[in-house]
Amino acid sequence: MYLPTAFGNLSVSRFFAARSAEPTDKFKDETLMDRQRKMIEAVLCITLAALGARAQTMAPGQYTDLGGSPGLRQNSFQNQTMGSVPTGTVSPQPIPLSLADAIERGLRQNLGVLLSSDAQLSAQGHLTQARSPLLPDFSARVSETAQKINLAAEGFSKIAGRFPGFPLLVGPFGYFDMRVAFSHSLVDFNLLASERSSRQNAAAVKFSYQDMREAVVLVVGSTYLQAIAAAARVDTADAQVQSAQALYNQALDMRNVGISAGIDVLRAQVELQSRRQQLISARNDFAKQKLALARVVGLPLGQDFTLTEKIPYETPEPITVEESLDQALKSRADFQAALSQVHAAEQMVRAATAEHLPSLSIYADYGAIGSTPSTVLGTFTTYAALRIPIFAGGRAHGDAQVAQAELNRSRQQLENLRAQVEQDVRDGILDLQAAADQVSVAMSNVDLAERTLTQARDRFASGATDNIEVVQAQEAVASANESYISSLYEYNLARVELARATGSAERGYRQYWKEK
């Protein structure tokens, strides 16, 4: 089965260079808000997975309250994925930036990836801490002691009074001691289950890191596509200015020879000024979109760059929900992280239950002790200790209840995520199919609008009508081109989001560039 990504064949048979007008403010705002909402929803589950992993315990009876506002956590996560740690020096010359370069930079410098990598390091540290009590402990010590004792302080004053000459001060005296020690916990089911839980937590954090990389591919790809669309709007707005300028010159010439009225010149001039305003706005939006892209991928904001890609379009191949869902459940790292959290919670239940079980440990030391280093004699100590809990104030029962509640919550979150994965896949397929249909309609509408404009100009040039039809036709062409740009952007974004929903965003991107 072929799963589409946003990285189709870039040698597009048709592109919209210089054929669109600036969208209305309302349309742009709605589009940007929808895109931001989709990106936030797509990656919010990673935050919950990471927080769930941190909530898992590394020792019995110790749990972390997630707390806090979900809205605050969502905003914090959005700030992470939309930020970066800029690197490199600013070059006076613009640098080329392809989609592949942008994604690679994002995977290296995006703040979300960097913080998630640090979370992996922290999880490995917790795992090492949990594993430490299960390993043997070796130590060595060397000491030399000097003492002088007041026997009266030890309760010997009455005895000293009965025996004349009994000294109340003893010393100074001392001894020298050097030895090595060994201790090991042979049997401790509580520690063993805690270590297994920590191992699952570390696996969950690793999966969360992989999921963060998938999210960064989505964010960078979406931002790059937005920048391409903004560049296309600049080109089409500039083309509309040139078209309006030609109409104005035509109306002016026709008025000068007495063919048309002065109102046609004024109408054409108003249209020209409106198109110039839209061009200014389009250029400003494009510059701001480039800044947003630089922030996501870690480029210095002072570094200018040129986009080397055009928005691709390929007819999507048939996709089935069943195959896509099966791949998503196998490939999505956030789902695998949730599974690991369930396993970690199960081990913590075992750890809490094992608190009432006996534990066995051993200890041994060997060394030399004497009044001076030259008079030392060898000594040793060995023992085995069997600890049998009898009553600990109900702590084991309380820990078991807390661990069971954590397990229930992890299982509920897993099933909720399973349903969310299916919804993401179904939404992605629906969006892709709808976007492909919109592209086809938009392409046809551009042709119709351009033919209408040509006929309106011919009618105006022949004097059959005034230039109202021409102005209206120009606006129709601008609207059609804007719809075409937006539909192409929506289509490619739908491909990225479907790849993200099936857990193949990074893998699909790398496979595409390998084949290319």
Contacts in CASP RR format, 6 or more apart in sequence:
PFRMAT RR
TARGET T0000
AUTHOR 0000-0000-0000
METHOD contacts of the structure
MODEL  1
MYLPTAFGNLSVSRFFAARSAEPTDKFKDETLMDRQRKMIEAVLCITLAA
LGARAQTMAPGQYTDLGGSPGLRQNSFQNQTMGSVPTGTVSPQPIPLSLA
DAIERGLRQNLGVLLSSDAQLSAQGHLTQARSPLLPDFSARVSETAQKIN
LAAEGFSKIAGRFPGFPLLVGPFGYFDMRVAFSHSLVDFNLLASERSSRQ
NAAAVKFSYQDMREAVVLVVGSTYLQAIAAAARVDTADAQVQSAQALYNQ
ALDMRNVGISAGIDVLRAQVELQSRRQQLISARNDFAKQKLALARVVGLP
LGQDFTLTEKIPYETPEPITVEESLDQALKSRADFQAALSQVHAAEQMVR
AATAEHLPSLSIYADYGAIGSTPSTVLGTFTTYAALRIPIFAGGRAHGDA
QVAQAELNRSRQQLENLRAQVEQDVRDGILDLQAAADQVSVAMSNVDLAE
RTLTQARDRFASGATDNIEVVQAQEAVASANESYISSLYEYNLARVELAR
ATGSAERGYRQYWKEK
1 319 0 8 1.000
1 320 0 8 1.000
1 323 0 8 1.000
1 324 0 8 1.000
1 327 0 8 1.000
2 317 0 8 1.000
2 319 0 8 1.000
3 319 0 8 1.000
3 324 0 8 1.000
3 327 0 8 1.000
3 498 0 8 1.000
3 499 0 8 1.000
3 502 0 8 1.000
3 504 0 8 1.000
3 508 0 8 1.000
4 314 0 8 1.000
4 316 0 8 1.000
4 317 0 8 1.000
4 319 0 8 1.000
4 432 0 8 1.000
4 495 0 8 1.000
4 498 0 8 1.000
4 499 0 8 1.000
5 495 0 8 1.000
5 496 0 8 1.000
5 498 0 8 1.000
5 499 0 8 1.000
5 504 0 8 1.000
5 505 0 8 1.000
5 508 0 8 1.000
5 509 0 8 1.000
5 512 0 8 1.000
6 221 0 8 1.000
6 225 0 8 1.000
6 312 0 8 1.000
6 492 0 8 1.000
6 493 0 8 1.000
6 495 0 8 1.000
6 496 0 8 1.000
6 499 0 8 1.000
6 509 0 8 1.000
7 99 0 8 1.000
7 312 0 8 1.000
7 508 0 8 1.000
7 509 0 8 1.000
7 512 0 8 1.000
7 513 0 8 1.000
8 312 0 8 1.000
8 314 0 8 1.000
8 495 0 8 1.000
8 512 0 8 1.000
9 312 0 8 1.000
9 314 0 8 1.000
10 309 0 8 1.000
10 310 0 8 1.000
10 312 0 8 1.000
10 516 0 8 1.000
12 310 0 8 1.000
12 311 0 8 1.000
12 312 0 8 1.000
12 313 0 8 1.000
14 313 0 8 1.000
14 443 0 8 1.000
15 310 0 8 1.000
15 311 0 8 1.000
16 232 0 8 1.000
16 235 0 8 1.000
16 236 0 8 1.000
16 446 0 8 1.000
16 481 0 8 1.000
16 484 0 8 1.000
16 485 0 8 1.000
16 488 0 8 1.000
17 232 0 8 1.000
17 235 0 8 1.000
18 235 0 8 1.000
18 236 0 8 1.000
18 238 0 8 1.000
18 239 0 8 1.000
19 235 0 8 1.000
19 236 0 8 1.000
19 239 0 8 1.000
19 446 0 8 1.000
19 477 0 8 1.000
19 481 0 8 1.000
19 484 0 8 1.000
20 232 0 8 1.000
20 233 0 8 1.000
20 235 0 8 1.000
20 236 0 8 1.000
20 237 0 8 1.000
20 239 0 8 1.000
20 240 0 8 1.000
20 478 0 8 1.000
20 481 0 8 1.000
20 482 0 8 1.000
20 484 0 8 1.000
20 485 0 8 1.000
21 233 0 8 1.000
21 236 0 8 1.000
21 237 0 8 1.000
21 240 0 8 1.000
21 275 0 8 1.000
21 278 0 8 1.000
21 475 0 8 1.000
21 477 0 8 1.000
21 478 0 8 1.000
21 479 0 8 1.000
21 481 0 8 1.000
21 482 0 8 1.000
22 233 0 8 1.000
22 237 0 8 1.000
22 278 0 8 1.000
22 279 0 8 1.000
22 281 0 8 1.000
22 282 0 8 1.000
22 478 0 8 1.000
22 482 0 8 1.000
23 31 0 8 1.000
23 233 0 8 1.000
23 482 0 8 1.000
23 486 0 8 1.000
27 482 0 8 1.000
27 486 0 8 1.000
28 285 0 8 1.000
31 486 0 8 1.000
35 222 0 8 1.000
35 226 0 8 1.000
35 493 0 8 1.000
38 493 0 8 1.000
38 497 0 8 1.000
39 78 0 8 1.000
39 81 0 8 1.000
39 218 0 8 1.000
39 219 0 8 1.000
39 222 0 8 1.000
40 74 0 8 1.000
40 78 0 8 1.000
42 215 0 8 1.000
42 218 0 8 1.000
42 424 0 8 1.000
42 497 0 8 1.000
42 500 0 8 1.000
42 501 0 8 1.000
43 77 0 8 1.000
43 78 0 8 1.000
43 81 0 8 1.000
43 215 0 8 1.000
43 218 0 8 1.000
43 219 0 8 1.000
44 74 0 8 1.000
44 77 0 8 1.000
45 334 0 8 1.000
45 417 0 8 1.000
45 420 0 8 1.000
46 77 0 8 1.000
46 208 0 8 1.000
46 211 0 8 1.000
46 212 0 8 1.000
46 215 0 8 1.000
46 334 0 8 1.000
47 73 0 8 1.000
47 74 0 8 1.000
47 76 0 8 1.000
47 77 0 8 1.000
48 73 0 8 1.000
48 413 0 8 1.000
49 204 0 8 1.000
49 207 0 8 1.000
49 208 0 8 1.000
49 211 0 8 1.000
49 334 0 8 1.000
49 337 0 8 1.000
49 338 0 8 1.000
49 341 0 8 1.000
49 417 0 8 1.000
50 116 0 8 1.000
50 119 0 8 1.000
50 205 0 8 1.000
50 208 0 8 1.000
50 337 0 8 1.000
51 66 0 8 1.000
51 73 0 8 1.000
52 66 0 8 1.000
52 204 0 8 1.000
52 341 0 8 1.000
52 410 0 8 1.000
52 413 0 8 1.000
53 123 0 8 1.000
53 201 0 8 1.000
53 204 0 8 1.000
53 205 0 8 1.000
53 208 0 8 1.000
53 337 0 8 1.000
53 340 0 8 1.000
53 341 0 8 1.000
53 344 0 8 1.000
54 64 0 8 1.000
55 63 0 8 1.000
55 64 0 8 1.000
55 65 0 8 1.000
55 66 0 8 1.000
55 406 0 8 1.000
56 197 0 8 1.000
56 200 0 8 1.000
56 201 0 8 1.000
56 204 0 8 1.000
56 341 0 8 1.000
56 344 0 8 1.000
56 345 0 8 1.000
56 348 0 8 1.000
56 406 0 8 1.000
57 63 0 8 1.000
57 64 0 8 1.000
57 194 0 8 1.000
57 197 0 8 1.000
57 348 0 8 1.000
57 403 0 8 1.000
57 406 0 8 1.000
58 126 0 8 1.000
58 129 0 8 1.000
58 130 0 8 1.000
58 194 0 8 1.000
58 197 0 8 1.000
58 198 0 8 1.000
58 201 0 8 1.000
59 130 0 8 1.000
59 194 0 8 1.000
60 190 0 8 1.000
60 193 0 8 1.000
60 194 0 8 1.000
60 348 0 8 1.000
60 351 0 8 1.000
60 352 0 8 1.000
60 355 0 8 1.000
60 399 0 8 1.000
60 403 0 8 1.000
61 352 0 8 1.000
61 395 0 8 1.000
61 398 0 8 1.000
61 399 0 8 1.000
61 402 0 8 1.000
61 403 0 8 1.000
63 402 0 8 1.000
63 406 0 8 1.000
79 111 0 8 1.000
80 111 0 8 1.000
80 112 0 8 1.000
80 115 0 8 1.000
81 110 0 8 1.000
81 111 0 8 1.000
81 112 0 8 1.000
81 212 0 8 1.000
81 215 0 8 1.000
81 216 0 8 1.000
81 219 0 8 1.000
81 296 0 8 1.000
82 219 0 8 1.000
82 292 0 8 1.000
82 295 0 8 1.000
82 296 0 8 1.000
83 110 0 8 1.000
83 111 0 8 1.000
83 112 0 8 1.000
83 295 0 8 1.000
83 296 0 8 1.000
83 298 0 8 1.000
84 106 0 8 1.000
84 109 0 8 1.000
84 110 0 8 1.000
84 111 0 8 1.000
84 295 0 8 1.000
84 296 0 8 1.000
84 297 0 8 1.000
84 298 0 8 1.000
85 109 0 8 1.000
85 111 0 8 1.000
85 114 0 8 1.000
85 298 0 8 1.000
86 109 0 8 1.000
86 294 0 8 1.000
86 298 0 8 1.000
86 299 0 8 1.000
86 300 0 8 1.000
86 301 0 8 1.000
87 109 0 8 1.000
87 298 0 8 1.000
87 300 0 8 1.000
88 300 0 8 1.000
89 300 0 8 1.000
90 300 0 8 1.000
90 302 0 8 1.000
90 303 0 8 1.000
91 303 0 8 1.000
93 304 0 8 1.000
94 304 0 8 1.000
94 305 0 8 1.000
94 306 0 8 1.000
95 303 0 8 1.000
95 304 0 8 1.000
95 305 0 8 1.000
95 306 0 8 1.000
96 305 0 8 1.000
96 306 0 8 1.000
96 308 0 8 1.000
97 293 0 8 1.000
97 297 0 8 1.000
97 299 0 8 1.000
97 305 0 8 1.000
97 306 0 8 1.000
97 307 0 8 1.000
97 308 0 8 1.000
98 308 0 8 1.000
98 309 0 8 1.000
99 221 0 8 1.000
99 224 0 8 1.000
99 309 0 8 1.000
100 509 0 8 1.000
100 513 0 8 1.000
102 220 0 8 1.000
102 221 0 8 1.000
102 223 0 8 1.000
102 224 0 8 1.000
102 293 0 8 1.000
102 296 0 8 1.000
102 297 0 8 1.000
103 216 0 8 1.000
103 217 0 8 1.000
103 220 0 8 1.000
103 221 0 8 1.000
103 224 0 8 1.000
103 297 0 8 1.000
103 509 0 8 1.000
105 220 0 8 1.000
105 297 0 8 1.000
105 298 0 8 1.000
105 299 0 8 1.000
106 113 0 8 1.000
106 216 0 8 1.000
106 220 0 8 1.000
106 296 0 8 1.000
106 297 0 8 1.000
106 298 0 8 1.000
107 113 0 8 1.000
107 213 0 8 1.000
107 216 0 8 1.000
107 217 0 8 1.000
107 506 0 8 1.000
109 297 0 8 1.000
109 298 0 8 1.000
110 216 0 8 1.000
110 219 0 8 1.000
110 220 0 8 1.000
110 296 0 8 1.000
110 297 0 8 1.000
110 298 0 8 1.000
112 212 0 8 1.000
112 216 0 8 1.000
113 209 0 8 1.000
113 212 0 8 1.000
113 213 0 8 1.000
113 216 0 8 1.000
116 208 0 8 1.000
116 209 0 8 1.000
116 212 0 8 1.000
116 213 0 8 1.000
117 209 0 8 1.000
119 205 0 8 1.000
119 208 0 8 1.000
119 209 0 8 1.000
120 202 0 8 1.000
120 205 0 8 1.000
120 206 0 8 1.000
120 209 0 8 1.000
122 205 0 8 1.000
123 201 0 8 1.000
123 202 0 8 1.000
123 204 0 8 1.000
123 205 0 8 1.000
123 206 0 8 1.000
124 202 0 8 1.000
126 198 0 8 1.000
126 201 0 8 1.000
126 202 0 8 1.000
127 195 0 8 1.000
127 198 0 8 1.000
127 199 0 8 1.000
127 201 0 8 1.000
127 202 0 8 1.000
129 198 0 8 1.000
130 191 0 8 1.000
130 194 0 8 1.000
130 195 0 8 1.000
130 197 0 8 1.000
130 198 0 8 1.000
131 195 0 8 1.000
131 198 0 8 1.000
133 185 0 8 1.000
133 188 0 8 1.000
133 191 0 8 1.000
134 185 0 8 1.000
134 188 0 8 1.000
134 191 0 8 1.000
134 192 0 8 1.000
134 195 0 8 1.000
135 184 0 8 1.000
136 182 0 8 1.000
136 183 0 8 1.000
136 184 0 8 1.000
137 181 0 8 1.000
137 182 0 8 1.000
137 183 0 8 1.000
137 184 0 8 1.000
138 180 0 8 1.000
138 181 0 8 1.000
138 182 0 8 1.000
139 180 0 8 1.000
139 181 0 8 1.000
140 178 0 8 1.000
140 179 0 8 1.000
140 180 0 8 1.000
140 181 0 8 1.000
141 177 0 8 1.000
141 178 0 8 1.000
141 179 0 8 1.000
141 181 0 8 1.000
142 177 0 8 1.000
142 178 0 8 1.000
143 176 0 8 1.000
143 177 0 8 1.000
143 178 0 8 1.000
144 174 0 8 1.000
144 175 0 8 1.000
144 176 0 8 1.000
144 177 0 8 1.000
145 174 0 8 1.000
145 175 0 8 1.000
145 176 0 8 1.000
145 177 0 8 1.000
146 172 0 8 1.000
146 173 0 8 1.000
146 174 0 8 1.000
147 171 0 8 1.000
147 172 0 8 1.000
147 173 0 8 1.000
147 174 0 8 1.000
148 169 0 8 1.000
148 170 0 8 1.000
148 171 0 8 1.000
148 172 0 8 1.000
148 173 0 8 1.000
149 169 0 8 1.000
149 170 0 8 1.000
149 171 0 8 1.000
150 168 0 8 1.000
150 169 0 8 1.000
151 157 0 8 1.000
151 160 0 8 1.000
151 167 0 8 1.000
151 168 0 8 1.000
151 169 0 8 1.000
151 170 0 8 1.000
152 160 0 8 1.000
152 168 0 8 1.000
156 166 0 8 1.000
156 168 0 8 1.000
157 168 0 8 1.000
159 166 0 8 1.000
160 166 0 8 1.000
160 167 0 8 1.000
160 168 0 8 1.000
173 371 0 8 1.000
174 371 0 8 1.000
175 369 0 8 1.000
175 370 0 8 1.000
175 371 0 8 1.000
176 369 0 8 1.000
176 370 0 8 1.000
176 371 0 8 1.000
176 372 0 8 1.000
176 373 0 8 1.000
176 376 0 8 1.000
177 367 0 8 1.000
177 368 0 8 1.000
177 369 0 8 1.000
177 370 0 8 1.000
178 367 0 8 1.000
178 368 0 8 1.000
178 369 0 8 1.000
178 376 0 8 1.000
179 365 0 8 1.000
179 366 0 8 1.000
179 367 0 8 1.000
179 368 0 8 1.000
179 369 0 8 1.000
179 379 0 8 1.000
180 365 0 8 1.000
180 366 0 8 1.000
180 367 0 8 1.000
181 363 0 8 1.000
181 364 0 8 1.000
181 365 0 8 1.000
182 363 0 8 1.000
182 364 0 8 1.000
182 365 0 8 1.000
183 361 0 8 1.000
183 362 0 8 1.000
183 363 0 8 1.000
183 364 0 8 1.000
184 361 0 8 1.000
184 362 0 8 1.000
185 191 0 8 1.000
185 359 0 8 1.000
185 360 0 8 1.000
185 361 0 8 1.000
186 360 0 8 1.000
186 361 0 8 1.000
186 362 0 8 1.000
187 358 0 8 1.000
187 359 0 8 1.000
187 360 0 8 1.000
188 359 0 8 1.000
188 360 0 8 1.000
188 361 0 8 1.000
189 350 0 8 1.000
189 351 0 8 1.000
189 354 0 8 1.000
189 357 0 8 1.000
189 359 0 8 1.000
190 351 0 8 1.000
190 354 0 8 1.000
190 355 0 8 1.000
190 357 0 8 1.000
190 359 0 8 1.000
191 351 0 8 1.000
192 354 0 8 1.000
193 347 0 8 1.000
193 348 0 8 1.000
193 350 0 8 1.000
193 351 0 8 1.000
193 354 0 8 1.000
194 347 0 8 1.000
194 348 0 8 1.000
194 351 0 8 1.000
196 347 0 8 1.000
196 350 0 8 1.000
197 344 0 8 1.000
197 345 0 8 1.000
197 347 0 8 1.000
197 348 0 8 1.000
197 351 0 8 1.000
198 344 0 8 1.000
200 340 0 8 1.000
200 341 0 8 1.000
200 343 0 8 1.000
200 344 0 8 1.000
200 347 0 8 1.000
201 340 0 8 1.000
201 341 0 8 1.000
201 344 0 8 1.000
203 337 0 8 1.000
203 340 0 8 1.000
204 337 0 8 1.000
204 338 0 8 1.000
204 340 0 8 1.000
204 341 0 8 1.000
204 344 0 8 1.000
205 337 0 8 1.000
207 333 0 8 1.000
207 334 0 8 1.000
207 336 0 8 1.000
207 337 0 8 1.000
207 340 0 8 1.000
208 333 0 8 1.000
208 334 0 8 1.000
208 337 0 8 1.000
209 333 0 8 1.000
210 333 0 8 1.000
211 332 0 8 1.000
211 333 0 8 1.000
211 334 0 8 1.000
211 337 0 8 1.000
213 506 0 8 1.000
214 332 0 8 1.000
214 333 0 8 1.000
214 500 0 8 1.000
214 503 0 8 1.000
214 505 0 8 1.000
214 506 0 8 1.000
215 500 0 8 1.000
217 496 0 8 1.000
217 500 0 8 1.000
217 505 0 8 1.000
217 506 0 8 1.000
217 509 0 8 1.000
218 496 0 8 1.000
218 497 0 8 1.000
218 500 0 8 1.000
218 505 0 8 1.000
219 296 0 8 1.000
220 293 0 8 1.000
220 296 0 8 1.000
220 297 0 8 1.000
221 496 0 8 1.000
222 493 0 8 1.000
222 496 0 8 1.000
223 289 0 8 1.000
223 292 0 8 1.000
223 293 0 8 1.000
223 296 0 8 1.000
224 293 0 8 1.000
224 307 0 8 1.000
224 309 0 8 1.000
225 311 0 8 1.000
225 489 0 8 1.000
225 492 0 8 1.000
225 493 0 8 1.000
225 496 0 8 1.000
226 289 0 8 1.000
226 292 0 8 1.000
226 293 0 8 1.000
226 489 0 8 1.000
227 286 0 8 1.000
227 289 0 8 1.000
227 290 0 8 1.000
227 292 0 8 1.000
227 293 0 8 1.000
227 307 0 8 1.000
228 307 0 8 1.000
228 309 0 8 1.000
228 310 0 8 1.000
228 311 0 8 1.000
228 489 0 8 1.000
229 311 0 8 1.000
229 485 0 8 1.000
229 486 0 8 1.000
229 488 0 8 1.000
229 489 0 8 1.000
230 282 0 8 1.000
230 285 0 8 1.000
230 286 0 8 1.000
230 289 0 8 1.000
230 290 0 8 1.000
231 286 0 8 1.000
231 307 0 8 1.000
232 311 0 8 1.000
232 485 0 8 1.000
233 282 0 8 1.000
233 285 0 8 1.000
233 286 0 8 1.000
233 482 0 8 1.000
233 485 0 8 1.000
234 279 0 8 1.000
234 282 0 8 1.000
234 283 0 8 1.000
234 286 0 8 1.000
236 478 0 8 1.000
236 481 0 8 1.000
236 482 0 8 1.000
236 485 0 8 1.000
237 275 0 8 1.000
237 278 0 8 1.000
237 279 0 8 1.000
237 281 0 8 1.000
237 282 0 8 1.000
237 283 0 8 1.000
238 279 0 8 1.000
240 275 0 8 1.000
240 278 0 8 1.000
240 279 0 8 1.000
240 474 0 8 1.000
240 477 0 8 1.000
240 478 0 8 1.000
241 272 0 8 1.000
241 275 0 8 1.000
241 276 0 8 1.000
241 279 0 8 1.000
243 275 0 8 1.000
243 474 0 8 1.000
243 477 0 8 1.000
244 268 0 8 1.000
244 271 0 8 1.000
244 272 0 8 1.000
244 274 0 8 1.000
244 275 0 8 1.000
244 474 0 8 1.000
245 272 0 8 1.000
247 268 0 8 1.000
247 271 0 8 1.000
247 272 0 8 1.000
247 457 0 8 1.000
247 467 0 8 1.000
247 470 0 8 1.000
247 471 0 8 1.000
247 474 0 8 1.000
248 265 0 8 1.000
248 268 0 8 1.000
248 269 0 8 1.000
248 271 0 8 1.000
248 272 0 8 1.000
250 268 0 8 1.000
250 457 0 8 1.000
250 460 0 8 1.000
250 461 0 8 1.000
251 260 0 8 1.000
251 262 0 8 1.000
251 264 0 8 1.000
251 265 0 8 1.000
251 267 0 8 1.000
251 268 0 8 1.000
251 467 0 8 1.000
252 265 0 8 1.000
252 268 0 8 1.000
254 260 0 8 1.000
254 264 0 8 1.000
254 461 0 8 1.000
254 463 0 8 1.000
255 261 0 8 1.000
255 262 0 8 1.000
255 264 0 8 1.000
255 265 0 8 1.000
259 463 0 8 1.000
260 460 0 8 1.000
260 463 0 8 1.000
260 466 0 8 1.000
260 467 0 8 1.000
261 466 0 8 1.000
263 466 0 8 1.000
264 466 0 8 1.000
264 467 0 8 1.000
267 466 0 8 1.000
267 467 0 8 1.000
267 468 0 8 1.000
267 471 0 8 1.000
268 467 0 8 1.000
268 470 0 8 1.000
268 471 0 8 1.000
271 471 0 8 1.000
271 474 0 8 1.000
290 305 0 8 1.000
291 301 0 8 1.000
293 299 0 8 1.000
294 300 0 8 1.000
294 301 0 8 1.000
294 302 0 8 1.000
294 303 0 8 1.000
294 305 0 8 1.000
295 301 0 8 1.000
299 305 0 8 1.000
311 485 0 8 1.000
311 488 0 8 1.000
311 489 0 8 1.000
311 492 0 8 1.000
312 492 0 8 1.000
313 439 0 8 1.000
313 488 0 8 1.000
313 491 0 8 1.000
313 492 0 8 1.000
315 436 0 8 1.000
316 432 0 8 1.000
316 433 0 8 1.000
316 436 0 8 1.000
316 495 0 8 1.000
319 429 0 8 1.000
319 432 0 8 1.000
319 498 0 8 1.000
321 425 0 8 1.000
321 426 0 8 1.000
321 429 0 8 1.000
324 425 0 8 1.000
324 429 0 8 1.000
324 498 0 8 1.000
324 501 0 8 1.000
324 502 0 8 1.000
325 421 0 8 1.000
325 422 0 8 1.000
325 425 0 8 1.000
327 502 0 8 1.000
327 503 0 8 1.000
327 504 0 8 1.000
328 335 0 8 1.000
328 421 0 8 1.000
328 422 0 8 1.000
328 424 0 8 1.000
328 425 0 8 1.000
328 501 0 8 1.000
328 502 0 8 1.000
328 503 0 8 1.000
329 335 0 8 1.000
329 418 0 8 1.000
329 421 0 8 1.000
331 502 0 8 1.000
331 503 0 8 1.000
331 504 0 8 1.000
331 507 0 8 1.000
332 421 0 8 1.000
332 501 0 8 1.000
332 502 0 8 1.000
332 503 0 8 1.000
333 503 0 8 1.000
334 417 0 8 1.000
335 414 0 8 1.000
335 417 0 8 1.000
335 418 0 8 1.000
335 421 0 8 1.000
338 410 0 8 1.000
338 413 0 8 1.000
338 414 0 8 1.000
338 417 0 8 1.000
339 414 0 8 1.000
341 410 0 8 1.000
341 413 0 8 1.000
341 414 0 8 1.000
342 407 0 8 1.000
342 410 0 8 1.000
342 411 0 8 1.000
342 414 0 8 1.000
344 410 0 8 1.000
345 403 0 8 1.000
345 406 0 8 1.000
345 407 0 8 1.000
345 409 0 8 1.000
345 410 0 8 1.000
345 411 0 8 1.000
346 407 0 8 1.000
348 403 0 8 1.000
348 406 0 8 1.000
348 407 0 8 1.000
349 400 0 8 1.000
349 403 0 8 1.000
349 404 0 8 1.000
349 407 0 8 1.000
351 399 0 8 1.000
351 403 0 8 1.000
352 396 0 8 1.000
352 398 0 8 1.000
352 399 0 8 1.000
352 400 0 8 1.000
352 402 0 8 1.000
352 403 0 8 1.000
353 396 0 8 1.000
353 400 0 8 1.000
355 389 0 8 1.000
355 392 0 8 1.000
355 395 0 8 1.000
355 396 0 8 1.000
355 399 0 8 1.000
355 400 0 8 1.000
356 389 0 8 1.000
356 396 0 8 1.000
357 389 0 8 1.000
358 386 0 8 1.000
358 387 0 8 1.000
358 388 0 8 1.000
358 389 0 8 1.000
359 386 0 8 1.000
359 387 0 8 1.000
360 384 0 8 1.000
360 385 0 8 1.000
360 386 0 8 1.000
360 387 0 8 1.000
361 384 0 8 1.000
361 385 0 8 1.000
361 387 0 8 1.000
362 382 0 8 1.000
362 383 0 8 1.000
362 384 0 8 1.000
362 385 0 8 1.000
363 381 0 8 1.000
363 382 0 8 1.000
363 383 0 8 1.000
363 384 0 8 1.000
363 385 0 8 1.000
364 380 0 8 1.000
364 381 0 8 1.000
364 382 0 8 1.000
364 383 0 8 1.000
365 380 0 8 1.000
365 381 0 8 1.000
365 382 0 8 1.000
366 378 0 8 1.000
366 379 0 8 1.000
366 380 0 8 1.000
367 378 0 8 1.000
367 379 0 8 1.000
367 380 0 8 1.000
368 376 0 8 1.000
368 377 0 8 1.000
368 378 0 8 1.000
368 379 0 8 1.000
369 376 0 8 1.000
369 377 0 8 1.000
369 378 0 8 1.000
369 379 0 8 1.000
370 376 0 8 1.000
370 377 0 8 1.000
389 396 0 8 1.000
421 501 0 8 1.000
424 500 0 8 1.000
424 501 0 8 1.000
425 498 0 8 1.000
425 501 0 8 1.000
425 502 0 8 1.000
427 497 0 8 1.000
427 501 0 8 1.000
428 494 0 8 1.000
428 497 0 8 1.000
428 498 0 8 1.000
428 501 0 8 1.000
429 498 0 8 1.000
431 490 0 8 1.000
431 494 0 8 1.000
431 497 0 8 1.000
431 498 0 8 1.000
432 491 0 8 1.000
432 494 0 8 1.000
432 495 0 8 1.000
432 498 0 8 1.000
434 494 0 8 1.000
435 487 0 8 1.000
435 490 0 8 1.000
435 491 0 8 1.000
435 493 0 8 1.000
435 494 0 8 1.000
436 491 0 8 1.000
438 483 0 8 1.000
438 487 0 8 1.000
438 490 0 8 1.000
438 491 0 8 1.000
439 484 0 8 1.000
439 487 0 8 1.000
439 488 0 8 1.000
439 491 0 8 1.000
441 487 0 8 1.000
442 480 0 8 1.000
442 483 0 8 1.000
442 484 0 8 1.000
442 486 0 8 1.000
442 487 0 8 1.000
442 488 0 8 1.000
443 484 0 8 1.000
445 480 0 8 1.000
445 483 0 8 1.000
445 484 0 8 1.000
446 477 0 8 1.000
446 480 0 8 1.000
446 481 0 8 1.000
446 484 0 8 1.000
448 480 0 8 1.000
449 473 0 8 1.000
449 476 0 8 1.000
449 477 0 8 1.000
449 479 0 8 1.000
449 480 0 8 1.000
449 481 0 8 1.000
450 477 0 8 1.000
450 480 0 8 1.000
452 473 0 8 1.000
452 476 0 8 1.000
452 477 0 8 1.000
453 470 0 8 1.000
453 473 0 8 1.000
453 474 0 8 1.000
453 476 0 8 1.000
453 477 0 8 1.000
455 473 0 8 1.000
456 465 0 8 1.000
456 469 0 8 1.000
456 470 0 8 1.000
456 472 0 8 1.000
456 473 0 8 1.000
457 470 0 8 1.000
457 473 0 8 1.000
459 465 0 8 1.000
459 469 0 8 1.000
460 466 0 8 1.000
460 467 0 8 1.000
460 469 0 8 1.000
460 470 0 8 1.000
496 505 0 8 1.000
499 505 0 8 1.000
499 508 0 8 1.000
499 509 0 8 1.000
END
